[in-house]
Amino acid sequence: MKYYIIQFFLATFATLGFTMYYKVPKKAIVTTCIVSGLMWVLYEYNLKTTHSYLKSGFIASFAIGIAAEICAYFYKKPATLFSLPCLIPIVPGAGMYYIMYYFIENDYEQMNRNLIQTLLVAAALSMGIVFSQAAAKFIKKIYRRYKELKNKGAL
């Protein structure tokens, strides 16, 4: 439990700088940082239970996308403004480092392994965001249709 609390605070503070870089509104900075910390803990927990970077990355990025849509609704700003800073802790930076390291060391087998894993994790992150955006649009469409039918007295 202590491990996850420390990870939460590290991810929260790491995201703080990126919220300023992406010009997240001041009243939404705390929310974005907390969401980022929670999503990092979700990622770490899934990684420990599933032992899969792909599943963990997909689940965390899907949750980030949903949380970003919720924040966008409440703060009346684009969801991208909230999802980008939250994705920063999950981006496979170490994988990119090792790709370059093994390339310089002429260890092409290890480089290829890291390249494939890093690309797959990046694809899982993007798929999680895409699916969450699609789910949000679908839910919004159903909600609008429900309101239309309710206003017409059909329900």
C-alpha positions as CSV (number, residue, x, y, z in Angstrom):
1,M,0.0,0.0,0.0
2,K,2.8,2.4,0.9
3,Y,4.4,1.7,-2.6
4,Y,1.2,2.8,-4.3
5,I,0.9,6.0,-2.2
6,I,4.5,7.0,-3.1
7,Q,3.8,6.2,-6.8
8,F,0.6,8.3,-6.7
9,F,2.5,11.4,-5.4
10,L,5.4,10.9,-7.8
11,A,3.1,10.7,-10.8
12,T,1.0,13.7,-9.5
13,F,4.1,15.9,-9.2
14,A,5.5,14.7,-12.5
15,T,2.2,15.7,-14.2
16,L,2.2,19.2,-12.6
17,G,4.8,20.5,-14.9
18,F,3.0,19.2,-18.0
19,T,-0.3,20.7,-16.9
20,M,1.5,24.1,-17.0
21,Y,3.1,23.3,-20.4
22,Y,-0.2,22.3,-21.9
23,K,-1.9,25.4,-20.3
24,V,-4.5,23.5,-18.4
25,P,-6.8,26.0,-16.7
26,K,-5.6,26.9,-13.2
27,K,-8.8,25.6,-11.6
28,A,-8.4,22.2,-13.3
29,I,-4.7,21.7,-12.6
30,V,-5.3,19.9,-9.2
31,T,-7.9,17.7,-10.7
32,T,-5.7,16.7,-13.7
33,C,-2.8,15.9,-11.4
34,I,-4.9,13.8,-9.1
35,V,-6.4,11.9,-12.1
36,S,-2.9,11.3,-13.4
37,G,-1.7,10.0,-10.1
38,L,-4.7,7.6,-9.8
39,M,-4.2,6.4,-13.4
40,W,-0.6,5.7,-12.8
41,V,-1.5,3.7,-9.7
42,L,-4.1,1.8,-11.8
43,Y,-1.4,1.1,-14.4
44,E,1.1,-0.1,-11.8
45,Y,-1.5,-2.3,-10.1
46,N,-2.5,-3.9,-13.4
47,L,1.1,-4.4,-14.3
48,K,1.7,-6.3,-11.1
49,T,-1.4,-8.4,-11.4
50,T,-1.4,-9.1,-15.2
51,H,2.4,-8.9,-15.9
52,S,1.4,-7.3,-19.2
53,Y,2.5,-3.9,-20.3
54,L,-0.1,-4.0,-23.1
55,K,-3.1,-4.7,-20.9
56,S,-2.0,-2.3,-18.3
57,G,-1.4,0.5,-20.8
58,F,-4.7,-0.1,-22.5
59,I,-6.7,-0.1,-19.3
60,A,-5.0,2.9,-17.9
61,S,-5.3,4.9,-21.2
62,F,-8.9,3.9,-21.5
63,A,-9.5,5.2,-18.0
64,I,-7.6,8.4,-18.7
65,G,-9.7,9.0,-21.8
66,I,-13.0,8.5,-19.8
67,A,-11.7,10.8,-17.0
68,A,-10.6,13.4,-19.6
69,E,-14.1,13.4,-21.1
70,I,-15.6,13.9,-17.7
71,C,-13.2,16.7,-16.8
72,A,-13.9,18.3,-20.3
73,Y,-17.6,18.2,-19.5
74,F,-17.2,19.9,-16.1
75,Y,-14.5,22.4,-17.1
76,K,-15.9,23.1,-20.6
77,K,-12.5,22.5,-22.2
78,P,-11.3,20.0,-24.8
79,A,-10.6,16.5,-23.5
80,T,-7.2,16.5,-25.0
81,L,-6.2,19.2,-22.6
82,F,-6.7,16.7,-19.8
83,S,-5.6,13.5,-21.4
84,L,-2.2,14.5,-22.6
85,P,-0.7,15.4,-19.2
86,C,-2.2,12.3,-17.7
87,L,-0.6,10.1,-20.4
88,I,2.9,11.4,-19.7
89,P,3.8,9.1,-16.8
90,I,2.6,6.1,-18.8
91,V,4.5,6.8,-22.0
92,P,7.2,4.1,-22.4
93,G,10.2,6.4,-22.1
94,A,12.5,3.8,-20.7
95,G,11.8,1.6,-23.7
96,M,12.8,4.4,-26.1
97,Y,16.0,4.9,-24.1
98,Y,16.9,1.2,-24.3
99,I,16.2,1.1,-28.1
100,M,18.9,3.8,-28.5
101,Y,21.2,2.3,-26.0
102,Y,21.2,-1.1,-27.7
103,F,21.5,0.5,-31.1
104,I,24.7,2.3,-30.0
105,E,26.0,-0.9,-28.4
106,N,25.3,-2.8,-31.7
107,D,23.0,-5.3,-29.8
108,Y,20.4,-5.4,-32.5
109,E,18.5,-8.4,-31.1
110,Q,17.8,-6.5,-27.8
111,M,17.1,-3.3,-29.7
112,N,14.5,-5.1,-31.8
113,R,12.9,-6.7,-28.7
114,N,12.6,-3.2,-27.0
115,L,11.4,-1.6,-30.2
116,I,8.6,-4.1,-30.7
117,Q,7.6,-3.8,-27.0
118,T,7.7,0.0,-27.0
119,L,5.7,0.2,-30.2
120,L,3.1,-2.2,-28.9
121,V,2.7,-0.3,-25.7
122,A,2.4,3.0,-27.6
123,A,-0.3,1.4,-29.8
124,A,-2.1,0.1,-26.7
125,L,-2.1,3.6,-25.2
126,S,-3.5,5.1,-28.4
127,M,-6.1,2.4,-28.7
128,G,-7.2,3.0,-25.1
129,I,-7.7,6.7,-25.9
130,V,-9.5,6.0,-29.2
131,F,-11.9,3.5,-27.6
132,S,-12.6,5.8,-24.7
133,Q,-13.4,8.7,-27.1
134,A,-15.7,6.4,-29.1
135,A,-17.4,5.2,-25.9
136,A,-17.9,8.8,-24.8
137,K,-19.4,9.8,-28.1
138,F,-21.7,6.8,-28.1
139,I,-22.9,7.6,-24.5
140,K,-23.4,11.3,-25.5
141,K,-25.5,10.3,-28.5
142,I,-27.7,7.9,-26.5
143,Y,-28.2,10.6,-23.8
144,R,-29.2,13.2,-26.4
145,R,-31.6,10.8,-28.0
146,Y,-33.1,10.0,-24.6
147,K,-33.6,13.7,-23.8
148,E,-35.2,14.2,-27.2
149,L,-37.6,11.4,-26.7
150,K,-38.4,12.5,-23.1
151,N,-39.1,16.1,-24.3
152,K,-41.4,14.8,-27.0
153,G,-43.3,12.7,-24.4
154,A,-42.4,9.4,-26.1
155,L,-41.0,8.0,-22.9
